[in-house]
Amino acid sequence: MKPPININNFVEEYRRDNDEFNREFDINEISLGVIKSFITPNLSDPELYSTYTIDEVTADKINKCLSNKISFDFDTYEYCFQRYGDYDE
C-alpha cells in the first residue's frame, strides 16, 4: 500500500443517547507529536489511526492547542480522536 498523500486529524462528536454521529472538528493545526503527548497510542498503532476516546482532561489539552476552541458538551455527546489518510489511487 502506498503511503497517504494527506493526513487529517479530527475530533468526532457522537450523541450519547443513540451513538449517532453529530459532527467533526478539524484539529490539523496540532502536530502528531503534540497529540501523542495526550493520547497514548496502542503498541500496534504508532501513527494513531485507531479511534481513541477523548475524556474531559484530554479535551482541555486539545483546546489549549487550538486557535478556535471546541465547545465540548460531555453531558450530551461522546468524543473520539480519529485520524484519516487520503491515498493516491
C-alpha positions in Angstrom: 0.0 0.0 0.0 1.3 3.5 -0.9 1.7 6.0 2.0 -1.0 8.5 2.4 -0.7 11.8 0.5 -2.6 13.7 3.1 -3.5 13.0 6.7 -6.3 14.7 8.6 -6.9 14.8 12.4 -10.4 15.2 13.8 -12.4 15.2 17.0 -15.6 13.4 16.2 -18.8 14.0 18.2 -21.4 11.3 18.8 -24.7 11.6 20.7 -24.7 9.7 24.0 -28.3 8.6 23.7 -28.0 6.8 20.4 -24.3 6.8 19.3 -25.3 8.9 16.2 -22.5 10.9 14.6 -23.2 14.6 15.0 -20.2 16.5 13.6 -16.4 16.6 13.5 -13.8 19.3 14.3 -10.7 19.7 12.3 -7.6 19.7 14.6 -4.9 19.6 11.9 -3.2 22.6 13.5 -2.0 20.2 16.3 1.1 18.2 15.3 1.1 14.4 15.7 3.9 14.7 18.3 1.8 17.0 20.4 -1.3 14.8 20.0 0.8 11.8 21.2 1.6 13.8 24.4 -2.0 13.5 25.5 -3.3 10.4 23.6 -1.1 7.3 24.1 -1.2 5.1 21.0 -1.7 1.4 21.2 1.5 -0.6 20.6 0.2 -1.8 17.2 -0.9 1.8 16.2 2.1 4.2 16.5 0.5 6.6 14.0 -2.8 6.8 15.8 -5.1 5.5 13.0 -7.3 3.7 15.5 -10.2 5.5 17.3 -9.3 7.0 20.7 -11.9 8.2 23.3 -11.5 11.7 24.5 -12.2 12.5 28.1 -12.5 15.9 29.7 -8.8 16.1 30.7 -7.8 15.3 27.1 -10.4 17.8 25.7 -8.8 20.5 27.8 -5.4 19.7 26.5 -6.7 19.7 22.9 -8.4 23.1 23.4 -5.1 24.6 24.8 -3.5 23.9 21.4 -6.3 25.2 19.2 -6.9 28.8 17.9 -10.6 28.0 17.6 -11.7 26.2 20.8 -14.2 23.3 20.7 -17.2 23.7 22.9 -17.3 20.2 24.4 -20.6 19.0 25.9 -19.9 15.8 27.7 -23.4 15.6 29.1 -24.9 15.2 25.6 -22.0 13.9 23.5 -19.1 11.4 23.5 -15.9 12.4 21.7 -13.3 10.5 19.8 -10.0 11.3 18.2 -9.8 10.0 14.6 -7.0 10.2 12.1 -7.7 9.6 8.3 -5.3 9.3 5.4 -6.1 10.3 1.8 -4.4 7.9 -0.6 -3.4 8.3 -4.2 -5.0 5.7 -6.4 
